[in-house]
Amino acid sequence: MSHVVSLPEIAALAAKLPPEERKQLAESILQELAAASRPARRPTWGDIRGCVPYPLFGEDAQAWVTRTRREEDERRDSLVRATK
């Protein structure tokens, strides 16, 4: 079972370090605390690129564009014919 180290024990160990190493220890702790307190950045599209399988909805994006344009053209043509 692991032993939980108390703050006084850590302080006593740190006091035995040479001044330069104590400074490095302090800087390291401060950097960790600063990193932990930073707000999480908002993900970008680049972060999520490739997260879903291709094709997502069973259809290639270009095929979807082509199909929907064709369907809209057909709908528009039928509306024009109906008004003549």
MOGIDA-V307732 format. One record per backbone hydrogen bond with DSSP energy under -0.5 kcal/mol. CO is the residue of the C=O (numbers start at 1). NH is the residue of the N-H. If there is no record, write none. Layout:
co & nh
CO & NH
CO & NH
//
This chain:
co & nh
6 & 10
7 & 11
8 & 12
9 & 13
10 & 14
11 & 15
12 & 16
13 & 16
14 & 17
18 & 22
19 & 23
20 & 24
21 & 25
22 & 26
23 & 27
24 & 28
25 & 29
26 & 30
27 & 31
28 & 32
29 & 33
30 & 34
31 & 35
32 & 36
33 & 37
34 & 38
35 & 38
44 & 47
44 & 48
45 & 49
48 & 51
55 & 58
60 & 64
61 & 65
62 & 66
63 & 67
64 & 68
65 & 69
66 & 70
67 & 71
68 & 72
69 & 73
70 & 74
71 & 75
72 & 76
73 & 77
74 & 78
75 & 79
76 & 80
77 & 81
78 & 82
79 & 83
80 & 84
81 & 84
//
